[in-house]
Amino acid sequence: MNFEINTIYTIKLNSGEELVSKVTAVTETDVTLHDPLSVAPGPQGVGLIPSLFTSDPKGDTRLNKSSIAIYAVTDESVRAKYIQATSNLIVPETKKLILG
């Protein structure tokens, strides 16, 4: 698994749960996640909720690589929502150019 440090990834677990988190370290067996959030359906669509309710929300969490079914760099719009949820910063939308 080739994770880039300090990059936000979407990780699908073998259980079917989907996480969005910044990867801060990688070992042979584990991936260290900072501020992991779970993807959950809600009334307005998909939302992000804490993955662990009883741990330090700003602490790092280790995930065993054998639990990962698939992963990818998180989509820009979801990444902005993740940054907003974990830091209270609002990331402005990028302007899109239409070329004809």
HUDA-V629013 format. One record per residue. N is the residue number from 0. RES is the residue in three letters. PSI is psi in degrees with one decimal (none if undefined). D_LAST is the distance of its C-alpha to the last C-alpha in Angstrom with 1 decimal. Layout:
n = (N/N)
res = (RES/RES)
psi = (PSI/PSI)
d_last = (D_LAST/D_LAST)
//
This chain:
n = (0/1/2/3/4/5/6/7/8/9/10/11/12/13/14/15/16/17/18/19/20/21/22/23/24/25/26/27/28/29/30/31/32/33/34/35/36/37/38/39/40/41/42/43/44/45/46/47/48/49/50/51/52/53/54/55/56/57/58/59/60/61/62/63/64/65/66/67/68/69/70/71/72/73/74/75/76/77/78/79/80/81/82/83/84/85/86/87/88/89/90/91/92/93/94/95/96/97/98/99)
res = (MET/ASN/PHE/GLU/ILE/ASN/THR/ILE/TYR/THR/ILE/LYS/LEU/ASN/SER/GLY/GLU/GLU/LEU/VAL/SER/LYS/VAL/THR/ALA/VAL/THR/GLU/THR/ASP/VAL/THR/LEU/HIS/ASP/PRO/LEU/SER/VAL/ALA/PRO/GLY/PRO/GLN/GLY/VAL/GLY/LEU/ILE/PRO/SER/LEU/PHE/THR/SER/ASP/PRO/LYS/GLY/ASP/THR/ARG/LEU/ASN/LYS/SER/SER/ILE/ALA/ILE/TYR/ALA/VAL/THR/ASP/GLU/SER/VAL/ARG/ALA/LYS/TYR/ILE/GLN/ALA/THR/SER/ASN/LEU/ILE/VAL/PRO/GLU/THR/LYS/LYS/LEU/ILE/LEU/GLY)
psi = (129.6/84.4/139.2/131.7/143.3/25.5/144.6/125.0/152.7/126.5/123.8/122.9/161.4/-26.5/-13.5/-14.0/145.4/131.8/151.9/127.7/156.4/132.7/123.9/-15.6/155.6/132.7/-175.3/-32.5/-21.3/158.1/127.9/125.7/138.7/125.7/55.5/134.9/141.3/145.9/127.0/140.2/143.7/-179.3/-31.6/13.9/-154.2/138.5/173.7/128.6/158.1/139.4/-33.5/119.6/-22.9/11.2/172.5/116.5/-21.9/3.9/164.1/149.3/139.9/136.2/126.7/130.2/-27.3/-11.5/-9.0/123.7/-41.9/152.2/156.6/158.9/136.5/140.9/146.2/-44.1/-38.1/-38.0/-41.0/-40.8/-37.0/-45.7/-41.8/-42.2/-30.9/-13.7/-5.6/16.5/137.7/119.6/119.8/146.4/144.3/145.8/136.9/131.5/137.2/118.6/135.8/none)
d_last = (39.5/37.2/36.6/35.3/37.6/36.2/33.2/32.6/32.9/33.0/36.2/37.5/41.3/43.5/44.6/41.2/40.7/37.4/37.5/35.2/36.8/36.6/38.5/41.0/43.1/43.6/46.9/47.9/48.6/46.7/43.5/44.1/41.8/41.6/41.1/40.4/39.0/39.2/36.4/37.9/36.9/37.5/37.2/33.7/32.5/33.0/34.7/36.4/40.2/42.7/43.6/47.1/48.9/52.1/51.1/50.0/46.4/45.6/47.5/46.2/46.6/47.1/45.7/47.3/44.8/46.5/45.3/41.6/40.1/36.4/34.4/30.9/29.2/28.5/25.1/23.8/24.4/27.8/28.6/28.1/30.5/32.9/33.0/33.5/36.3/38.1/37.9/37.2/34.2/31.1/28.0/25.1/21.9/19.1/16.1/12.9/9.7/6.5/3.7/0.0)
//
